[in-house]
């Protein structure tokens, strides 16, 4: 297992744990601990997870039968699509998905937090041209213009 794969797997396990997806977190931490048995931090995380579970829950997790994974046809929700696009660096697409998620669940704190984060990222981009100062007055249009600018700069850096 490469360091990048390990870091990704550990990040997924931590994220699953934060989201309350205990079965996924348990499975990922066990797999990591099997690959790195001398890693004390992983052993400690798995021990904390085991301690937080009831004995019946722990037994259920150990005895559960893994279903073969089916390829998802698409994201289950706009929130998941926003998370996926944000991770890929498609901030404009992520903002659009988060806006759809906000329409489905108005006032959702997590969606509002993600949109605020995207807005902050777009505002913190360095001013590189006189047109950056001439942004639309309407909040939604301004956000879209800043996200478009952010996305175009990101694409230029990759080329």
LUMDOFI-795731 format. One record per atom (N, C-alpha, C): x, y, z; residue number from 1. Coordinates in nm, 3 decimals. Example, Ala and Ser with C-alpha at 12.3 -4.5 7.8 and 13.67 -1.06 7.14 Angstrom:
% residues 2
1.319, -0.569, 0.780, 1
1.230, -0.450, 0.780, 1
1.320, -0.330, 0.780, 1
1.285, -0.225, 0.708, 2
1.367, -0.106, 0.714, 2
1.290, 0.003, 0.787, 2
//
This chain:
% residues 159
0.084, -0.117, 0.000, 1
0.000, 0.000, 0.000, 1
0.090, 0.124, 0.000, 1
0.064, 0.210, -0.097, 2
0.144, 0.331, -0.107, 2
0.103, 0.432, 0.000, 2
0.191, 0.525, 0.033, 3
0.154, 0.626, 0.134, 3
0.031, 0.708, 0.094, 3
0.016, 0.735, -0.035, 4
-0.101, 0.812, -0.080, 4
-0.230, 0.733, -0.060, 4
-0.226, 0.604, -0.091, 5
-0.344, 0.519, -0.073, 5
-0.377, 0.508, 0.075, 5
-0.273, 0.493, 0.155, 6
-0.295, 0.482, 0.299, 6
-0.357, 0.612, 0.353, 6
-0.303, 0.726, 0.313, 7
-0.355, 0.854, 0.361, 7
-0.501, 0.872, 0.318, 7
-0.531, 0.833, 0.194, 8
-0.668, 0.844, 0.144, 8
-0.762, 0.752, 0.224, 8
-0.718, 0.630, 0.249, 9
-0.801, 0.536, 0.323, 9
-0.822, 0.584, 0.467, 9
-0.718, 0.637, 0.528, 10
-0.731, 0.687, 0.664, 10
-0.823, 0.809, 0.669, 10
-0.814, 0.895, 0.569, 11
-0.902, 1.011, 0.562, 11
-1.048, 0.967, 0.545, 11
-1.070, 0.866, 0.459, 12
-1.206, 0.814, 0.441, 12
-1.259, 0.754, 0.569, 12
-1.174, 0.683, 0.643, 13
-1.216, 0.622, 0.769, 13
-1.250, 0.729, 0.871, 13
-1.167, 0.832, 0.882, 14
-1.195, 0.942, 0.975, 14
-1.325, 1.013, 0.939, 14
-1.343, 1.035, 0.809, 15
-1.464, 1.102, 0.764, 15
-1.588, 1.018, 0.792, 15
-1.578, 0.888, 0.767, 16
-1.691, 0.798, 0.796, 16
-1.722, 0.800, 0.945, 16
-1.621, 0.804, 1.027, 17
-1.640, 0.809, 1.172, 17
-1.710, 0.938, 1.213, 17
-1.668, 1.052, 1.154, 18
-1.732, 1.180, 1.185, 18
-1.877, 1.183, 1.142, 18
-1.906, 1.116, 1.031, 19
-2.043, 1.115, 0.978, 19
-2.131, 1.011, 1.048, 19
-2.072, 0.928, 1.132, 20
-2.150, 0.827, 1.202, 20
-2.168, 0.699, 1.124, 20
-2.091, 0.683, 1.016, 21
-2.096, 0.560, 0.936, 21
-1.998, 0.461, 0.998, 21
-2.041, 0.404, 1.111, 22
-1.951, 0.323, 1.193, 22
-1.905, 0.195, 1.123, 22
-1.993, 0.133, 1.047, 23
-1.956, 0.009, 0.979, 23
-1.842, 0.034, 0.880, 23
-1.854, 0.141, 0.804, 24
-1.749, 0.172, 0.707, 24
-1.619, 0.210, 0.777, 24
-1.629, 0.292, 0.881, 25
-1.510, 0.333, 0.957, 25
-1.442, 0.211, 1.019, 25
-1.521, 0.123, 1.078, 26
-1.467, 0.003, 1.142, 26
-1.392, -0.082, 1.039, 26
-1.454, -0.102, 0.925, 27
-1.393, -0.185, 0.820, 27
-1.262, -0.123, 0.769, 27
-1.263, 0.007, 0.746, 28
-1.143, 0.073, 0.694, 28
-1.030, 0.072, 0.797, 28
-1.063, 0.099, 0.924, 29
-0.959, 0.096, 1.027, 29
-0.903, -0.045, 1.046, 29
-0.989, -0.146, 1.038, 30
-0.939, -0.284, 1.050, 30
-0.846, -0.318, 0.934, 30
-0.883, -0.276, 0.815, 31
-0.799, -0.302, 0.697, 31
-0.664, -0.230, 0.710, 31
-0.668, -0.107, 0.756, 32
-0.544, -0.032, 0.775, 32
-0.456, -0.096, 0.883, 32
-0.519, -0.139, 0.992, 33
-0.443, -0.199, 1.100, 33
-0.382, -0.333, 1.057, 33
-0.453, -0.405, 0.971, 34
-0.398, -0.531, 0.919, 34
-0.276, -0.503, 0.831, 34
-0.280, -0.393, 0.756, 35
-0.168, -0.357, 0.669, 35
-0.052, -0.296, 0.747, 35
-0.084, -0.227, 0.858, 36
0.018, -0.161, 0.940, 36
-0.002, -0.199, 1.086, 36
0.033, -0.321, 1.124, 37
0.004, -0.369, 1.260, 37
0.082, -0.295, 1.370, 37
0.191, -0.232, 1.338, 38
0.272, -0.164, 1.440, 38
0.234, -0.017, 1.457, 38
0.136, 0.028, 1.383, 39
0.095, 0.168, 1.387, 39
0.004, 0.192, 1.508, 39
0.059, 0.258, 1.608, 40
-0.015, 0.278, 1.733, 40
-0.135, 0.371, 1.717, 40
-0.123, 0.473, 1.632, 41
-0.233, 0.568, 1.614, 41
-0.355, 0.498, 1.555, 41
-0.333, 0.408, 1.460, 42
-0.444, 0.334, 1.401, 42
-0.507, 0.239, 1.502, 42
-0.421, 0.173, 1.580, 43
-0.472, 0.081, 1.682, 43
-0.554, 0.158, 1.786, 43
-0.510, 0.277, 1.820, 44
-0.583, 0.358, 1.917, 44
-0.719, 0.403, 1.862, 44
-0.722, 0.444, 1.735, 45
-0.849, 0.485, 1.673, 45
-0.947, 0.369, 1.669, 45
-0.897, 0.250, 1.632, 46
-0.984, 0.133, 1.627, 46
-1.031, 0.096, 1.768, 46
-0.944, 0.107, 1.866, 47
-0.982, 0.076, 2.004, 47
-1.090, 0.173, 2.053, 47
-1.076, 0.301, 2.021, 48
-1.179, 0.399, 2.059, 48
-1.312, 0.368, 1.992, 48
-1.305, 0.327, 1.866, 49
-1.427, 0.293, 1.794, 49
-1.493, 0.171, 1.857, 49
-1.414, 0.070, 1.889, 50
-1.468, -0.051, 1.954, 50
-1.529, -0.016, 2.090, 50
-1.463, 0.073, 2.165, 51
-1.514, 0.112, 2.296, 51
-1.646, 0.187, 2.287, 51
-1.665, 0.259, 2.177, 52
-1.788, 0.338, 2.164, 52
-1.908, 0.253, 2.120, 52
-1.883, 0.129, 2.079, 53
-1.990, 0.042, 2.032, 53
-2.040, -0.049, 2.144, 53
-2.167, -0.082, 2.138, 54
-2.224, -0.181, 2.227, 54
-2.174, -0.319, 2.183, 54
-2.168, -0.417, 2.274, 55
-2.120, -0.550, 2.234, 55
-2.198, -0.611, 2.118, 55
-2.331, -0.588, 2.116, 56
-2.412, -0.644, 2.006, 56
-2.376, -0.579, 1.873, 56
-2.353, -0.446, 1.877, 57
-2.315, -0.376, 1.754, 57
-2.180, -0.424, 1.703, 57
-2.087, -0.442, 1.794, 58
-1.954, -0.490, 1.756, 58
-1.962, -0.629, 1.695, 58
-2.041, -0.716, 1.756, 59
-2.057, -0.852, 1.704, 59
-2.122, -0.848, 1.566, 59
-2.221, -0.761, 1.552, 60
-2.288, -0.748, 1.422, 60
-2.189, -0.702, 1.314, 60
-2.103, -0.606, 1.348, 61
-2.005, -0.557, 1.251, 61
-1.905, -0.666, 1.212, 61
-1.866, -0.746, 1.309, 62
-1.769, -0.852, 1.280, 62
-1.830, -0.964, 1.196, 62
-1.960, -0.992, 1.217, 63
-2.024, -1.105, 1.151, 63
-2.097, -1.068, 1.022, 63
-2.104, -0.943, 0.991, 64
-2.183, -0.905, 0.874, 64
-2.120, -0.957, 0.746, 64
-2.205, -0.990, 0.653, 65
-2.160, -1.042, 0.524, 65
-2.152, -0.926, 0.427, 65
-2.037, -0.913, 0.366, 66
-2.017, -0.804, 0.271, 66
-2.090, -0.836, 0.141, 66
-2.175, -0.744, 0.100, 67
-2.242, -0.758, -0.029, 67
-2.146, -0.708, -0.136, 67
-2.149, -0.772, -0.252, 68
-2.062, -0.722, -0.359, 68
-2.102, -0.578, -0.393, 68
-2.001, -0.496, -0.411, 69
-2.029, -0.356, -0.439, 69
-2.076, -0.338, -0.582, 69
-2.187, -0.268, -0.594, 70
-2.237, -0.235, -0.726, 70
-2.189, -0.096, -0.762, 70
-2.164, -0.075, -0.887, 71
-2.121, 0.058, -0.930, 71
-2.239, 0.152, -0.922, 71
-2.222, 0.265, -0.855, 72
-2.332, 0.360, -0.846, 72
-2.359, 0.424, -0.982, 72
-2.486, 0.445, -1.010, 73
-2.522, 0.508, -1.137, 73
-2.501, 0.658, -1.132, 73
-2.500, 0.713, -1.016, 74
-2.481, 0.855, -0.999, 74
-2.490, 0.888, -0.851, 74
-2.467, 1.011, -0.817, 75
-2.474, 1.047, -0.675, 75
-2.616, 1.032, -0.623, 75
-2.627, 0.992, -0.498, 76
-2.758, 0.971, -0.438, 76
-2.828, 1.103, -0.407, 76
-2.750, 1.208, -0.389, 77
-2.811, 1.337, -0.354, 77
-2.725, 1.451, -0.408, 77
-2.784, 1.569, -0.420, 78
-2.704, 1.684, -0.463, 78
-2.590, 1.715, -0.366, 78
-2.609, 1.686, -0.238, 79
-2.504, 1.709, -0.140, 79
-2.382, 1.621, -0.170, 79
-2.408, 1.493, -0.200, 80
-2.297, 1.403, -0.234, 80
-2.230, 1.446, -0.364, 80
-2.309, 1.493, -0.459, 81
-2.252, 1.541, -0.584, 81
-2.164, 1.663, -0.558, 81
-2.210, 1.752, -0.471, 82
-2.131, 1.870, -0.436, 82
-2.000, 1.831, -0.371, 82
-2.005, 1.734, -0.279, 83
-1.883, 1.686, -0.213, 83
-1.785, 1.628, -0.316, 83
-1.839, 1.548, -0.408, 84
-1.754, 1.485, -0.510, 84
-1.689, 1.591, -0.599, 84
-1.768, 1.687, -0.645, 85
-1.715, 1.790, -0.733, 85
-1.617, 1.881, -0.661, 85
-1.644, 1.911, -0.535, 86
-1.552, 1.993, -0.457, 86
-1.418, 1.922, -0.444, 86
-1.422, 1.792, -0.417, 87
-1.299, 1.714, -0.404, 87
-1.220, 1.713, -0.535, 87
-1.292, 1.709, -0.647, 88
-1.226, 1.709, -0.777, 88
-1.178, 1.847, -0.820, 88
-1.216, 1.950, -0.746, 89
-1.173, 2.085, -0.779, 89
-1.268, 2.158, -0.871, 89
-1.385, 2.101, -0.898, 90
-1.485, 2.167, -0.981, 90
-1.574, 2.249, -0.889, 90
-1.526, 2.369, -0.853, 91
-1.595, 2.451, -0.755, 91
-1.726, 2.507, -0.806, 91
-1.732, 2.537, -0.934, 92
-1.856, 2.589, -0.991, 92
-1.964, 2.482, -0.988, 92
-1.928, 2.361, -1.028, 93
-2.023, 2.250, -1.024, 93
-2.064, 2.217, -0.881, 93
-1.967, 2.225, -0.789, 94
-1.997, 2.198, -0.649, 94
-2.095, 2.300, -0.595, 94
-2.074, 2.427, -0.628, 95
-2.165, 2.532, -0.581, 95
-2.306, 2.509, -0.636, 95
-2.315, 2.470, -0.762, 96
-2.448, 2.444, -0.820, 96
-2.515, 2.327, -0.749, 96
-2.439, 2.223, -0.721, 97
-2.496, 2.106, -0.651, 97
-2.538, 2.144, -0.509, 97
-2.456, 2.224, -0.442, 98
-2.492, 2.268, -0.307, 98
-2.618, 2.355, -0.310, 98
-2.633, 2.437, -0.414, 99
-2.754, 2.519, -0.424, 99
-2.877, 2.429, -0.443, 99
-2.863, 2.322, -0.524, 100
-2.975, 2.227, -0.540, 100
-3.006, 2.160, -0.406, 100
-2.901, 2.125, -0.332, 101
-2.921, 2.063, -0.200, 101
-2.992, 2.160, -0.106, 101
-2.960, 2.287, -0.118, 102
-3.023, 2.388, -0.033, 102
-3.170, 2.407, -0.069, 102
-3.203, 2.389, -0.197, 103
-3.343, 2.397, -0.237, 103
-3.422, 2.280, -0.180, 103
-3.359, 2.163, -0.174, 104
-3.426, 2.046, -0.118, 104
-3.444, 2.058, 0.033, 104
-3.341, 2.114, 0.100, 105
-3.345, 2.129, 0.246, 105
-3.302, 2.271, 0.282, 105
-3.395, 2.365, 0.276, 106
-3.360, 2.503, 0.310, 106
-3.311, 2.513, 0.454, 106
-3.207, 2.591, 0.473, 107
-3.154, 2.613, 0.607, 107
-3.058, 2.506, 0.655, 107
-3.023, 2.409, 0.571, 108
-2.929, 2.304, 0.609, 108
-2.793, 2.368, 0.641, 108
-2.748, 2.352, 0.764, 109
-2.626, 2.420, 0.809, 109
-2.502, 2.373, 0.734, 109
-2.493, 2.243, 0.705, 110
-2.376, 2.191, 0.636, 110
-2.366, 2.249, 0.494, 110
-2.478, 2.255, 0.424, 111
-2.478, 2.310, 0.288, 111
-2.442, 2.458, 0.292, 111
-2.501, 2.530, 0.387, 112
-2.468, 2.672, 0.399, 112
-2.320, 2.692, 0.431, 112
-2.265, 2.603, 0.512, 113
-2.123, 2.610, 0.546, 113
-2.035, 2.586, 0.423, 113
-2.073, 2.487, 0.343, 114
-1.996, 2.458, 0.221, 114
-2.003, 2.575, 0.122, 114
-2.122, 2.632, 0.106, 115
-2.135, 2.747, 0.016, 115
-2.054, 2.866, 0.067, 115
-2.056, 2.888, 0.196, 116
-1.976, 2.997, 0.254, 116
-1.827, 2.973, 0.232, 116
-1.785, 2.847, 0.243, 117
-1.644, 2.813, 0.220, 117
-1.606, 2.840, 0.075, 117
-1.693, 2.802, -0.019, 118
-1.666, 2.829, -0.160, 118
-1.660, 2.980, -0.186, 118
-1.752, 3.052, -0.125, 119
-1.754, 3.197, -0.142, 119
-1.626, 3.260, -0.087, 119
-1.583, 3.212, 0.030, 120
-1.460, 3.264, 0.091, 120
-1.340, 3.234, 0.002, 120
-1.334, 3.113, -0.052, 121
-1.222, 3.077, -0.140, 121
-1.220, 3.167, -0.262, 121
-1.338, 3.193, -0.318, 122
-1.344, 3.275, -0.437, 122
-1.303, 3.419, -0.405, 122
-1.342, 3.470, -0.288, 123
-1.308, 3.607, -0.250, 123
-1.159, 3.623, -0.219, 123
-1.096, 3.516, -0.171, 124
-0.955, 3.525, -0.132, 124
-0.859, 3.510, -0.249, 124
-0.911, 3.482, -0.366, 125
-0.823, 3.472, -0.482, 125
-0.757, 3.607, -0.504, 125
-0.629, 3.608, -0.539, 126
-0.561, 3.737, -0.558, 126
-0.621, 3.815, -0.674, 126
-0.626, 3.946, -0.657, 127
-0.675, 4.033, -0.764, 127
-0.567, 4.038, -0.872, 127
-0.602, 3.996, -0.993, 128
-0.503, 3.990, -1.099, 128
-0.538, 4.076, -1.219, 128
-0.658, 4.131, -1.220, 129
-0.695, 4.214, -1.333, 129
-0.794, 4.320, -1.288, 129
-0.806, 4.428, -1.365, 130
-0.901, 4.534, -1.328, 130
-1.045, 4.484, -1.329, 130
-1.074, 4.380, -1.407, 131
-1.212, 4.330, -1.413, 131
-1.252, 4.261, -1.283, 131
-1.154, 4.221, -1.201, 132
-1.187, 4.158, -1.074, 132
-1.260, 4.254, -0.982, 132
-1.240, 4.383, -1.001, 133
-1.305, 4.481, -0.913, 133
-1.449, 4.508, -0.955, 133
-1.482, 4.474, -1.079, 134
-1.616, 4.501, -1.132, 134
-1.701, 4.374, -1.123, 134
-1.740, 4.338, -1.005, 135
-1.822, 4.218, -0.985, 135
-1.969, 4.258, -0.976, 135
-2.058, 4.166, -1.013, 136
-2.202, 4.197, -1.005, 136
-2.244, 4.229, -0.861, 136
-2.347, 4.309, -0.848, 137
-2.395, 4.351, -0.716, 137
-2.477, 4.241, -0.649, 137
-2.551, 4.164, -0.727, 138
-2.636, 4.059, -0.671, 138
-2.548, 3.945, -0.619, 138
-2.577, 3.897, -0.498, 139
-2.492, 3.798, -0.432, 139
-2.472, 3.671, -0.516, 139
-2.582, 3.615, -0.570, 140
-2.574, 3.490, -0.645, 140
-2.488, 3.508, -0.771, 140
-2.509, 3.622, -0.841, 141
-2.431, 3.649, -0.962, 141
-2.284, 3.670, -0.929, 141
-2.257, 3.739, -0.817, 142
-2.120, 3.763, -0.775, 142
-2.050, 3.631, -0.742, 142
-2.121, 3.543, -0.669, 143
-2.065, 3.412, -0.636, 143
-2.034, 3.334, -0.763, 143
-2.127, 3.334, -0.857, 144
-2.105, 3.261, -0.982, 144
-1.985, 3.317, -1.058, 144
-1.973, 3.450, -1.064, 145
-1.860, 3.512, -1.134, 145
-1.729, 3.477, -1.067, 145
-1.726, 3.480, -0.934, 146
-1.604, 3.446, -0.862, 146
-1.568, 3.299, -0.879, 146
-1.668, 3.212, -0.875, 147
-1.642, 3.069, -0.893, 147
-1.595, 3.039, -1.035, 147
-1.654, 3.106, -1.134, 148
-1.608, 3.089, -1.272, 148
-1.462, 3.131, -1.285, 148
-1.429, 3.242, -1.223, 149
-1.292, 3.292, -1.228, 149
-1.197, 3.195, -1.160, 149
-1.239, 3.143, -1.045, 150
-1.157, 3.047, -0.971, 150
-1.135, 2.920, -1.053, 150
-1.241, 2.872, -1.116, 151
-1.230, 2.751, -1.197, 151
-1.139, 2.773, -1.317, 151
-1.149, 2.889, -1.381, 152
-1.065, 2.913, -1.499, 152
-0.919, 2.925, -1.460, 152
-0.891, 2.985, -1.345, 153
-0.752, 2.995, -1.300, 153
-0.697, 2.859, -1.264, 153
-0.779, 2.776, -1.205, 154
-0.734, 2.641, -1.169, 154
-0.702, 2.561, -1.294, 154
-0.786, 2.573, -1.398, 155
-0.758, 2.501, -1.522, 155
-0.630, 2.549, -1.586, 155
-0.604, 2.681, -1.581, 156
-0.482, 2.735, -1.641, 156
-0.358, 2.683, -1.570, 156
-0.364, 2.668, -1.440, 157
-0.248, 2.621, -1.364, 157
-0.214, 2.476, -1.398, 157
-0.316, 2.395, -1.429, 158
-0.292, 2.254, -1.460, 158
-0.226, 2.236, -1.595, 158
-0.258, 2.323, -1.692, 159
-0.206, 2.306, -1.828, 159
-0.060, 2.330, -1.838, 159
//
